[in-house]
Each structure stands twice: as C-alpha cells, then as structure tokens.
Amino acid sequence: MTEAEARRMIAGRARLELELFGWRAGDTPSPKNQRIASRLCADAGTRARQGGAHLAQIFSGAGHPAASKCLRISEAWELNYRQGEFSRSRQETEDVPDWSGIFALYVCRGAGLRLSPWPLRSDIHPGLGGPLEWRMAPPAEQPLPGDIGVIDGIRAGGLSHHFIVVSLDGQDIRTIEGNAQGEAVAGVIAATVRRKIQLRRGRDCFLRAVWETVLPA
C-alpha cells in the first residue's frame, strides 16, 4: 500500500461509516436503528444506547478498554447530557468518554494502517512510549485527505476534538467526525465543513501519519 492509496482508504472508510451509521434528519431512537446517537437511549426498558452495538465495535476496533460501556446508557446520564450538567472526568468514569479520537483511530486501523491501540501515538500525546505513529503537520501546510485534525488538543486540558479530513475545497476542509454535534443531536457521526483560517495556532493542528512506520508491508 502506498501513501496515496492509504489516504484514499481512510477517506473511503470514513465515508462508509457516515453512510451506514451517521445520524440523519428524521431518525428516531430505536433498537432496530443502528445509527449512532451516543447520548440517547434507544429502549427505556433495557437502557440500550442508541447505536451502542456499533459504538462498541468502534471502541473495540480502536483498542479502547471501555467497549462494554457503550452498550447501555443510564437514565441519569441521558439526563446529564440533555441538561449539560456533567464534567469530562465524571463522564469518563461513569459513562463512555468523548470518542472523536477513538473514531478516527478506528477508521485508520480499519483502512489497514498498522497502528497501536488507543491512544494515538503522536507528538501532542507525549509519554506513551514506542515509536511515533503521528506527527503534527507544519501549520503552513495544507491538510490532506487522511490527516486527522485536532481542535484544542495542543494545550493541556483542551477539548481535543478529532476529525478526519476527507477532501479539500479551497479554504474549506470537508471532514467526517465521531462524537460530533449534529443538527439536533450530539454524539453522532457527521460530515462537517471547517475553514482552515479558523484553526488557532498553538491550540489546533493536523496530525499526519508517519507513513514509514504505519503502512502495511
């Protein structure tokens, strides 16, 4: 596999996830609907999380240990999300963590890259050991399909929201993101258009695979 082929595979895999599991206008929570809305309950009787089965596959495919927590959501946490009354530390302990980066890693591993389990081995996530698998692209360079964008991920304690670049249109960056804010529902897979000029130096960046390390033989 070449770098160009890998970039196409990553973008294609992200588009497939969006097509099959992205939340659409008019969707309603239901155990029969496997589209993901991770902050909603699909069945009040079982407390099944909306799209929880595939969300668990995403966590497992990324090598995250919390896959089993994806299957159900408590009434208390559904209410917390609805009211916006929670901290990230409590969320990670009591429910599923923010999963935008987990989704990005899952997509890239599914595209065939030889990547370590979560978390991302990058130069903005120091102290993990082993070889780097992602490096920050120079700020002046245009992002490319297959790169991972990180919003507010450089500074300690930042939001660290990740997205996959799938195409470029001038200054517009077309992305597919996990744990995104949809039109009316949060915690979904969604397509987004971002402006490169809106990215903030020292807080936002693009991660580019260390191809000589991660490309399959």
C-alpha positions in Angstrom: 0.0 0.0 0.0 1.3 3.5 -0.9 0.7 6.7 1.0 -1.8 7.8 -1.7 -3.7 4.5 -1.5 -3.8 4.7 2.3 -5.2 8.3 2.2 -7.9 7.2 -0.2 -8.7 4.2 2.0 -9.0 6.3 5.2 -11.4 8.8 3.5 -13.4 6.0 1.9 -13.7 4.1 5.2 -14.9 7.3 7.0 -17.5 8.0 4.3 -18.8 4.4 4.7 -19.1 4.9 8.4 -21.1 8.1 7.8 -23.3 6.4 5.2 -24.1 3.4 7.4 -24.1 4.8 11.0 -24.4 8.6 10.7 -27.4 10.2 12.3 -29.9 11.6 9.7 -32.6 14.2 10.0 -35.8 12.3 10.8 -34.1 9.5 12.6 -35.6 8.4 15.9 -34.1 6.3 18.7 -34.9 2.6 18.3 -33.2 -0.7 18.9 -33.8 -1.5 15.3 -31.9 1.6 14.2 -28.2 1.1 14.5 -27.2 4.7 13.6 -25.3 6.2 16.5 -26.5 8.9 18.8 -24.4 8.1 21.9 -26.2 10.4 24.3 -29.6 8.9 23.6 -31.3 5.8 24.9 -32.9 3.5 22.3 -35.0 1.5 24.6 -36.2 2.7 28.1 -36.7 -0.9 29.2 -33.2 -2.2 28.6 -31.5 1.2 28.6 -29.8 0.2 25.4 -27.7 3.1 24.0 -28.7 4.4 20.6 -26.3 2.7 18.1 -24.5 1.2 21.1 -23.6 -2.1 19.4 -21.7 -0.4 16.6 -20.2 2.2 19.0 -18.8 -0.8 21.0 -17.3 -2.1 17.7 -15.6 1.3 17.2 -14.1 1.2 20.7 -13.0 -2.4 20.3 -11.6 -1.7 16.9 -9.6 1.2 18.2 -8.3 -1.0 21.1 -10.1 1.1 23.8 -11.0 -0.8 27.0 -14.4 0.8 27.5 -16.2 -1.0 24.7 -18.6 -2.8 27.0 -19.8 0.6 28.5 -21.1 1.6 25.0 -24.0 -0.8 25.1 -26.2 1.0 27.6 -26.8 4.5 29.0 -28.3 5.2 32.4 -31.3 7.4 32.8 -29.2 9.7 34.9 -26.5 10.2 32.2 -29.1 10.7 29.5 -30.5 13.5 31.6 -27.0 14.9 32.3 -26.3 15.2 28.6 -29.7 16.7 28.0 -29.1 19.4 30.6 -25.4 19.8 30.0 -24.6 19.2 33.7 -21.5 17.0 33.8 -17.7 17.1 33.8 -15.5 15.2 31.4 -13.8 13.4 34.3 -17.1 12.1 35.6 -18.1 11.2 32.1 -15.0 9.1 31.6 -15.5 7.3 34.9 -19.3 6.8 34.8 -20.2 6.7 31.1 -18.3 6.5 27.8 -15.5 9.0 27.2 -15.6 11.5 24.3 -14.9 9.3 21.3 -13.9 11.5 18.4 -10.3 10.4 18.6 -11.3 6.8 19.1 -13.4 7.0 16.0 -10.5 8.5 14.0 -8.2 5.7 15.1 -10.8 3.1 14.4 -11.2 4.3 10.9 -7.5 4.4 10.2 -6.9 1.0 11.6 -9.9 -0.3 9.6 -8.3 1.2 6.5 -5.3 -1.1 7.0 -2.7 1.1 8.8 -0.5 -0.7 11.4 -1.4 1.4 14.4 -1.2 0.8 18.1 -4.3 0.6 20.2 -5.8 3.8 21.7 -4.5 6.4 22.5 -2.9 7.9 19.4 0.9 7.8 19.5 1.6 11.4 18.4 3.9 14.2 19.4 1.0 16.0 21.1 0.3 12.9 23.3 3.8 12.5 24.9 4.9 9.9 27.4 3.2 6.9 25.8 6.4 5.1 24.8 7.1 3.3 21.5 7.7 4.9 18.1 5.6 7.9 17.0 2.8 7.0 14.6 1.5 10.6 14.0 3.3 13.9 13.8 1.9 17.4 13.7 1.9 18.8 10.2 3.7 22.2 9.8 1.0 24.9 10.3 1.6 26.5 6.9 1.0 23.2 5.1 -2.4 22.4 3.6 -4.0 19.4 5.2 -4.6 16.3 3.1 -7.3 13.7 3.0 -6.4 11.1 5.6 -5.0 13.6 8.0 -6.5 13.9 11.5 -7.5 17.3 12.6 -7.4 18.1 16.3 -9.3 21.1 17.8 -8.0 22.5 21.0 -5.7 19.5 21.5 -2.3 21.0 21.9 -2.7 22.8 25.3 -3.1 20.7 28.4 -6.8 20.1 29.4 -8.1 21.3 26.0 -11.2 19.9 24.3 -9.2 17.7 22.0 -11.9 17.0 19.4 -10.6 15.0 16.5 -11.8 14.7 12.9 -10.8 13.0 9.6 -10.1 15.1 6.6 -11.8 13.6 3.6 -11.5 16.3 0.9 -10.5 19.9 0.3 -12.3 22.7 -1.5 -10.2 25.9 -1.5 -10.1 27.0 2.2 -12.9 24.6 3.1 -11.9 21.3 4.8 -14.5 18.6 4.5 -14.4 16.3 7.4 -16.1 13.3 8.9 -16.2 13.3 12.7 -17.2 11.0 15.5 -18.8 12.3 18.7 -20.0 15.3 16.7 -22.8 17.8 17.3 -25.5 17.0 14.7 -28.3 19.3 13.8 -30.4 18.4 16.8 -28.5 15.5 18.5 -25.0 15.3 19.9 -22.7 12.2 20.0 -23.1 11.3 16.3 -21.1 10.6 13.2 -21.4 13.6 11.0 -19.9 15.4 8.0 -18.7 18.9 8.7 -17.1 21.7 6.7 -14.4 23.7 8.5 -12.4 26.7 7.4 -8.7 26.4 7.6 -8.4 30.1 8.6 -10.5 29.3 11.7 -7.9 27.0 13.1 -5.9 28.6 16.0 -2.2 28.4 16.2 -1.0 26.8 19.4 -4.3 25.1 20.0 -5.4 23.3 16.8 -3.4 21.1 14.5 -3.4 18.4 11.9 -1.8 15.0 12.6 -0.1 13.2 9.7 0.7 9.6 9.8 4.4 8.6 10.0 4.0 6.6 6.8 7.2 4.7 7.0 6.0 3.3 10.4 2.3 2.6 9.8 2.0 1.5 6.2 1.5 -2.3 5.8 4.3 -4.2 4.1 
